[in-house]
Amino acid sequence: MTMNIIEKYQQKGRLYPPDLLNASIDDLLQVKLLVDGDSSNIEAQLVEARGNAFRDRNQYADPEWYKNATIAKKAKGRLSQMIQLEIGRKRREAYAKKVQEDSELFKRKLLRAMDALLTPELKQKVIELARSY
């Protein structure tokens, strides 16, 4: 059984670019919310650690934890940005496809209207004139 992107992120805590390619925009938006929430939680922990360090005279309880948390925050930020870029790419693709479909539909409707209103000779003249532009 294959996991969707949300389950994969929830189980592993990370995603890779190929994971994003087959996901829907809705799934990407959902996983982006999870990633941004995790990033906010890490930031809150870092703020608390900085506050405690200030109170305890610049002494972090665990410098290694602080370093790892900072790295994790940056990684979550990069992942969020990567997801946002993929969402944008998918939206642009969907828009281009819709424009193409709308254009094809308009052409078919226009030809039907021409069939209904114009003589075959006049229709042919209109088509030839349109091709010359």
Wavefront OBJ file of the C-alpha trace (Angstrom):
o trace
v 0.000 0.000 0.000
v 1.395 3.381 -0.955
v 1.270 6.265 1.471
v -0.021 9.637 0.481
v 2.191 12.642 1.081
v 0.480 13.582 4.352
v 0.915 10.126 5.885
v 4.508 10.025 4.671
v 5.287 13.362 6.331
v 3.509 12.401 9.547
v 5.448 9.130 9.771
v 8.886 10.304 8.649
v 8.860 14.016 9.434
v 10.390 14.915 6.079
v 9.742 14.813 2.363
v 11.871 14.882 -0.755
v 11.189 16.633 -4.088
v 9.977 13.440 -5.828
v 7.372 13.035 -3.068
v 5.810 16.346 -4.087
v 5.464 15.650 -7.809
v 2.503 13.255 -7.663
v 0.626 14.998 -4.858
v -2.527 17.009 -5.471
v -2.663 20.709 -4.680
v -5.025 19.968 -1.771
v -2.592 17.422 -0.293
v 0.293 19.855 -0.760
v -1.637 22.589 1.031
v -2.461 20.217 3.875
v 1.116 19.041 4.295
v 2.338 22.655 4.086
v 0.116 23.474 7.063
v 1.673 20.581 8.983
v 5.214 21.657 8.065
v 4.522 25.284 8.985
v 2.984 24.155 12.284
v 6.045 22.053 13.084
v 8.279 24.982 12.186
v 6.310 27.252 14.521
v 6.583 24.706 17.336
v 10.348 24.497 16.880
v 10.573 28.301 16.823
v 8.577 28.493 20.070
v 10.969 26.036 21.711
v 13.962 28.051 20.466
v 12.455 31.278 21.817
v 11.884 29.606 25.172
v 15.469 28.309 25.198
v 16.809 31.798 24.373
v 14.680 33.273 27.170
v 15.967 30.691 29.617
v 19.548 31.313 28.463
v 19.145 35.050 29.027
v 17.709 34.430 32.465
v 20.474 31.914 33.262
v 23.269 34.182 32.000
v 23.693 32.950 28.408
v 23.910 29.311 29.367
v 21.865 26.934 27.191
v 20.777 23.774 28.962
v 21.880 21.697 25.983
v 23.885 23.444 23.257
v 23.681 20.360 21.014
v 19.873 20.374 21.257
v 19.810 24.082 20.393
v 22.018 23.524 17.352
v 19.883 20.597 16.140
v 16.658 22.524 16.707
v 18.007 25.457 14.682
v 18.957 23.101 11.845
v 15.522 21.448 11.981
v 13.820 24.861 11.834
v 15.787 25.784 8.724
v 15.009 22.407 7.124
v 11.277 22.866 7.799
v 11.485 26.341 6.257
v 13.155 24.978 3.127
v 10.563 22.193 2.886
v 7.736 24.712 3.239
v 9.239 26.812 0.472
v 9.707 23.756 -1.752
v 6.047 22.791 -1.224
v 4.913 26.340 -2.014
v 6.919 26.317 -5.252
v 5.328 23.009 -6.268
v 1.856 24.363 -5.480
v 2.589 27.369 -7.690
v 3.882 25.166 -10.501
v 0.799 22.948 -10.361
v -1.531 25.958 -10.324
v 0.201 27.472 -13.357
v -0.077 24.141 -15.182
v -3.776 23.867 -14.315
v -4.398 27.433 -15.485
v -2.575 26.845 -18.785
v -4.575 23.656 -19.334
v -7.848 25.482 -18.616
v -6.936 28.300 -21.013
v -6.125 25.727 -23.697
v -9.392 23.853 -23.103
v -11.390 27.095 -23.109
v -9.732 28.097 -26.377
v -10.558 24.749 -27.991
v -14.145 24.936 -26.746
v -14.524 28.462 -28.124
v -13.184 27.350 -31.514
v -15.681 24.481 -31.674
v -18.567 26.760 -30.679
v -17.503 29.393 -33.197
v -17.376 26.811 -35.996
v -20.847 25.549 -35.032
v -22.200 29.100 -35.056
v -20.599 29.715 -38.435
v -22.184 26.499 -39.759
v -25.578 27.676 -38.548
v -25.373 31.224 -39.876
v -23.069 31.290 -42.887
v -23.130 29.726 -46.294
v -20.323 27.207 -46.926
v -18.583 29.679 -49.264
v -18.725 32.523 -46.751
v -17.565 30.213 -43.949
v -14.570 29.190 -46.067
v -13.720 32.864 -46.751
v -13.858 33.630 -43.024
v -11.568 30.687 -42.223
v -9.085 31.704 -44.931
v -9.096 35.286 -43.724
v -8.539 34.154 -40.126
v -5.552 32.006 -41.185
v -3.943 34.977 -42.914
v -3.697 36.926 -39.616
l 1 2 3 4 5 6 7 8 9 10 11 12 13 14 15 16 17 18 19 20 21 22 23 24 25 26 27 28 29 30 31 32 33 34 35 36 37 38 39 40 41 42 43 44 45 46 47 48 49 50 51 52 53 54 55 56 57 58 59 60 61 62 63 64 65 66 67 68 69 70 71 72 73 74 75 76 77 78 79 80 81 82 83 84 85 86 87 88 89 90 91 92 93 94 95 96 97 98 99 100 101 102 103 104 105 106 107 108 109 110 111 112 113 114 115 116 117 118 119 120 121 122 123 124 125 126 127 128 129 130 131 132 133
